[in-house]
Amino acid sequence: MAQHPTHPGGAFRVRRRALLGTVVLVVLVALAGLAAYLTRDGRGPSESPAPPPSSPTASSSPASPSGPLTPHTRPHALPVPPKTHDPIAYGKAAAAALWSYDTRAYSQPELRMALGGWLTTEAKYADPASVDKVVPSAVLWKEMAANGQFATAKVYEGHFPNAFTRALQEDPGAITQAYVYAVTVSGKQSIAWNGLPAGGAESRATTLAVQCRPNHPCALVGVMPSVAP
């Protein structure tokens, strides 16, 4: 519907999506630049004060839970972006935030607003629509809230996609325009309801575009429509 070429708003969203795709190609060309940027500080891309990408925790994100999910789990606060210059650490935190929600603690608009705070302030790169798609609709949220439904996430791993790595190795300087990196994150989402045993856990994976300009904390650009290995 919004993609109909004669609809001005739809055309804008199509252009925005195309731009995001282009950015991710630059992103794909950018990984070597990331390595150069991080190693400038004397550490490799997988080294940072945050847990390494292979860590089975998501402690880099306030939205990530610790311990098993139970019906008595306290309500979770709205997700707050971490201050980091490491795209992988930021991507892991963002994924945990996107996979978590708590209908007992806040409303759907409040969650959307909080996640909007993770986005880059550079409007030509930010794709808020891709983030909104991850949030349950207002109608669904109302149904979930009636049962006190909440979800928590555990992030197991984050890495730069293979294509991104190869492209960046071929043209390390390509990243210096937008400083946008592709980060693929895998983990698990657990859902539960008030008064009921914890529901099943579901494996999750997503590829995010993350902007990390020098001397600025990282920010989210958007959620890719498919997962890049």
Steps between C-alpha positions, in 0.01 A plus 500: 500500500764751605719374222266613221713720273227766461476560876741781606550361848553152362751628247690670780511180702616306195780752447589481868510120484713515185735742671526268798584216264767714336637596837526135594696432187728779610471334837607180333791690361567642838609219721867540428461863590354387829797277563733789419305730732495261793858382461603864504437477874714190524218245504331281243133526404399227741679662792330766711398567859165340412461120489656344187265412212522132587390563859172325588385809689335821396621704793597782265130588482276616785215322320670163529395279791723293721375164619198298389164658427230433760141615553627707794763690302482868587383745231779613272593861440500653153823426308773762513778500238853437628782748448747300294715542191497127423245414227476136608436587865240755393337259256469236772345751739259623231392146413428427866293818519306414184424147621380615845177661617281515808132585464473525880747785529432740211284562195570417137554870407746534789701203373500637145622836629773336707624295205492814287760640738742231379489633143764722346407867489616512137160488330634399160624171646247423774225250415247520787241299304723192512518531880126558540437175312663307783262644762162324540212699349277709726218247467722203579661689787159558658425128484839410646464760776173339610706191588802687637722362224870580500807386310868492586800431284839336529762586240746224423712642222559800276723530195557683173340313206734320262402716201563812706844376595596416142371827358677703763825320438471597134432867575591599858441868435134461406388517861627854553190660349221363720691287754218244487573138586301182450472287814328161512380394845361167617331414828181380659171663599289371790134596550289464815170616648395601848390203706620243248824303465756644264423434136740343255816667380545576132830545317538839338742655251512841336734721303517863608658806345696687767664840460818565699666825401837580657465692826125425516320214674342244268138529391254276321431560130239231448407133486582313182213315327703177499778342703848516351719204603 
